[in-house]
Amino acid sequence: MLKFKVLDKYLIRYYLSTVFFSLLIFSMISCAIDFSDKVQSIIEKPCTWKDVLAYYMGFVTHMASLLLPLYTLIGVVFFTSRLASNAEILSVFNAGIGFNRLMRPYLIAATAVMLLHLAINHFGAPIMNQWRLWFEHTFVWTDQDKGKTTNVHLLTGPNTKLFVRGYNKNAKTLSGLRLEHIEGTKVVSILEAESARWKAEPNRWEIPKYSVRTFNGLREKFTQHTTPLDTAINISPSDFVYYANQREEMTTPELAQAIARDRGRGLPYTRSYEVELYRRTADAFTILILTIIGLAVAGRKVRGGMGLHLALGIGIGAAYIVFSKFTVSFATGGAMPVWLGMWLPNIAFALMAWWLVSRAQK
């Protein structure tokens, strides 16, 4: 059983309070900047104060999901630099406690924050993002839908291919419908209809008139039907709606289902979904690495004091963000495997952490 000494409790309490204080301060600053950017839309559009409150709850959670590692680094550098300036770390070393022992409470607290970040990334932020993105799509950026509604080709099953000439989002109707059933490498039947109307879940569509062509070797049979057909087609209106950031409102199980579904349909969104899936775990582990870097950088008393330490910490955090943006772009574009693009910054900065620890004041 892990026993906490007085030093452990002191540093863990100091760590957590400073990190969450940094989170609070930067969240308030972010909300103020975001509100000044959206205040005109909030005033002009028919949104209620409850909508605005729900939006900013989602906004704060989203910012924490993205930037908690950076907030952690700044918090660690801030309070460690203060300990060094007050000669508290030097006193710890003079008492015979080594640097590795000093890291233990830091890593314990960092692990707690990392687990919180994992929960936020995989479940908390996606749920809260549903409110945030609904608000943005409804009241702020109403023209951000990138979904394709003309000449749509997709697979609705392992042996079924769908073509839609056009989709009306307001009326929820298809036009120019063509449904091909394939066995092996041969088309065995084709259903064609001028229109189809969405009825209800699960994926129910009504086709007023349609024709069916079936093939048996060189023989073809053609039939026309005027009786409305109520049938299930493995598509829904949501398949014609796509926002660039809609992956942010899916929990991890939903994201995994979306990746499997879109892979089966041959849709082009799966790589960005995979990037988001790997990012949620890789970002959380960044907290451990940046905690070690922050301790190694700020644990030595220098002439520049806290100002120099904070400048170094912010510079390291900025370098990490820039590097991660590059690797995300390469991973999204297919220049490298997705898992490597998400974990490469952690690997590089883990090597930096090892080098800094090897040269840190002992």
N, C-alpha and C positions, 0 to 999 in steps of 0.2 A: 504494500500500500504506500502511495506517494505521500510523504510527510512534508508539510510546508513550514519552512522556518520563517522567522520574523522578516528577514530580507525578502523572501519569496512573496509573502503577503503584501509587503510594502510596494514592491515593484509591480506586481500584478494589478494591485489597486490603482497605482499611478498610471500604468499602461492603459488600462481599460477606460479610466476617467478621461485621460487626455485624448485618446482615439475617438471616443464618443462625443467629446466636446468639439473636436475638429469636425466630426461629421455634422454636428448641429450647426456650427458656424458656417461651414461651406454650403450646407443645405439652405440656410437662410439667405445667403448671398445669391445662390443659384435661383431660388424662388423669386427674389427681388428682380433679378435681371430678366427672368422669363416673364414675370408679370408685366414689366414695362414693355416687353415686346408684344404681348398679347392683350393688353388692356383695351385697345380699341375694339378688337373682336368680342371681348367679354361684354363691353358696353353696348355694342350695336346688335349683337345676336341675342336671341331669346333664351339665354341660359340662366339658370337659377344659381343662387349661392351654394346650394347643395352640389350642383354640377361642378362649380369651381372648386369647392372643397375636395370633392372626390378626385378631381383632376390633379390637384397639388399633392394629395396623398400618394397618388400613383407616380407623380413626377419626382417626389423626394425618394421614393423607393427605387425608381429607375436610376436616378443619379447615384444612389448608394450602391446599386448593383454594378454600375460601370466604374465608379471611382473610389470605392472603399479601400482598395490597396494603396492608392495614392494618399488618401486621408490617413491611413495607418502609418505610412512612411513619414509624413509630416508630423504626426503626433509623436511617433517614436523619437524622431530627431529632436523635436522640441523639448520633451521632458528629459531625454538622456543628456542633451546639451546642458540643461539646467542642473542636472545632477553632477555633471563634470565640472561646471563652473563653480559649484558649491563644494568641490573637492570630495563629494560623497563617493564617487566611483574610485577615486584614489585611496580613500579610506578602506573601501572594500578590498582593494588589492593589497594594501598594507596589512590587512587582517589575515592574509594568506589565502584568500578566495581567488581562484583563477578565472580567466575570461570565460572558459567553457562552463564553469559553474554559474557565472553571472548570466550566461545566456539562458539558463534553464527557466527562470520565471518569465522571461521574454517569450520563449517558445511556447510555454503553457498558455499564456494570455493570447498569443498569436493563433494558437490552435483553436481556442474558443471563438475568436473573431472569424477565423477561417470557416468553422462549422456554421456559424451564423450566416456568413456570406454564401456558403453552399445552399443553405435553406432559402435564402433570398433569391439567389440566381435561378434555382431549379423550380421553385414554387411561388414564393412571395411576390417577386417582381412581375412575373407573367400575369398573375391574377390581378395585381394592382394596375398593370399596364393596360388591361382591358378597359378600365375607366379612362385612363389617360388618352389612349389612342381613339376611343369613341369620342371624347371631347374634341380632340384635334381634327378628326375627320368630319365631325358634325358642325363645328362652329368656327374653326380656324382655317384649316387647309382642306377645303371641300372638293378640290379637283386633283387629289393625289392618287386616285384609283388607276393602277397600271394594268388592270386585268384585260385580257384579250377577248373581244366580243365578235370578231369577224374571222372567218376561215380558220376555225379551231379544229385541230386534229389531236386526238388523245385516245389512249387505250382505256376502256372501261372495265376490262377483264383480261385474263390471259389469252383469250381467243376472240375478243370483241374489239373492234375499232370503230370510233365515232368520228364523224365529220359534221360540223355545224357551220352553215354559211353566215349566220348572224344570230345574235342574242340581244333581246330587249330587256334591259335591267329593270325598267319601271314596270313593264307588264309581265316580266318573268316568262317570256315566250321564246322558243327557238324557231328559226326559219331555215329551210334548206337542210333538213335532217337526213343523214345517211348512216345506217348502222350495219356494219359488215361482221358476219360471223365466219371465223376461219378455223379450219381443222388441218393441222399440219402446215402445209404451204399453199393450200387451196382455199378459195372463198367458196363457201357452201350456201350462203344465203345473204341477201341484201334487202334491208328494209329502208324505204325512202318515203319521206313525207314533207309537205310544204311547211308544216308548222307543228308545234307541240307546246303544250301549256303546263307549267308547274302546278301540281295539286297540293302535295303535302309530304312531310316526312313519312316513311323513309324513302326518299328518291322516287316519288310517284309522279308520273307524267301522263297527260291525256293527249292522245294523237287523234284528231278528228277524222282525217282521211290519210290513207297510206297505201303503198303497194309493196309486194314482196316478190322477190325473184329468188328462186332456189335452183341450184345446179347439181346435177348428178352425171358426172363425166361430161359428155358433150351435149347432154340433154338439159334444157332450161325450161322452168315453169314460171309463168308470170301470173300473179293474181292481184286484183285491186279490191280494196275494202273501203266502204263508206260508213260503216258503223264505228263510232268512236272507240278507241282502244285505251284502256286504263292499264298502264304497264309500269314496271320498275326499270329504270335506266340508272346505272351507277354514276350519276352526276347530280349536282344540285346547284342552285344559284350561286352559292359561295365559290364554286369552281371558276366562275367568270369574274370574280372580284379578287384583286391582288394589290396589296400595299407593300411597299418596299420594307416596311418595318413590322409587318403583321406576325413575323416569327417571334417578336418580342412578347406577344400576348399569349403564347402557347407554353403551358407547363412542359417539363421534360418528357413525360409519357406522351403528351399530345404531339410534341415535336417529333418524337420517334415514329409515331403513327403517320404523321404528315410526310416524313421522309420516305417511309415504306410505300405509302399510297402514291406519291408523286413519281417515285421511281417506277412503279408499275404502270403508270400512265404516260411515262416518257416526258414529263413536264420539266422545265429548265430551272425550277426553284430549289432543287434538293441541295445543291452545293452551299448556298447561303444558309439553308437550314442546318446543314452539318457544321458550318462555321460557328453558328450560334450555339449548337449543342456542345461542341468541344470548348468553346469560350467560357461557358458557365462553370466548368470544373477547373480549367487552367487558371482563370482569374483568381479563384479562391486560393489556390496554392501559391500564388504570387505574394500573398500576405506574409507567409513564412519567410520567403526569400528577402523581401524588402525590410522585414523586421530585423533580420540579421545584418543587412547592409546598413540600416539606420543606426543600430547599436555600434557597429564597427566604425562608422563615420563620426558619430557624435560622442563616442565614449572617451575621447581624448581631449583634455583641456588645451585650447589653443588661444592665440592672441585675438583672433577675430571673434571668439566667443560664439554665442548663440546665433548671431547674424550670419557668420560664415557657415556654420553647420546647417542652418535652414536653407541657405543658398545652395549648398551642395546637395541637400536632400531634395529640394525642388528640381534641381538640375538633373539628378538621377531619375526622379519620377518622370520628368518631361522626356528624357531619353528613352525610358521604358515605353511610354505611350507612343512616341514616334516610331520606335522599332516595331512595336506590336501592330501599328497601323500598316506598315510596309508588309509584314508577314501575312496579315489578314488579307490585304489586297492580292498578294501572290497566291494565297490559298483559295480565295474566291475565284480568281481568274484561272485556276487550274495549273499554275506554274509549279506548285508543290503540293504534296498530300495535305489534306485538311488538318490532320492531327499534328503534323510537323509544324505547319504554320501557326497553330495555336500554342504549341509547347516550346517552340524555338526561343521566344523571348525569355521564358522561364529558365531554359537550359543555359542561355548566355548569361543571364543575371545571376544564376546560381554559381557559375564559375567566377563571376565578379565578387560575389559574397564570400566564396572560399578564399580568394586572393586577399580581400580586405581583412578577413578574420586572421589570416596568416601573418598580416602586418599590423594588426591592431595592438594597442597598448595592453600588455599582459600584467 
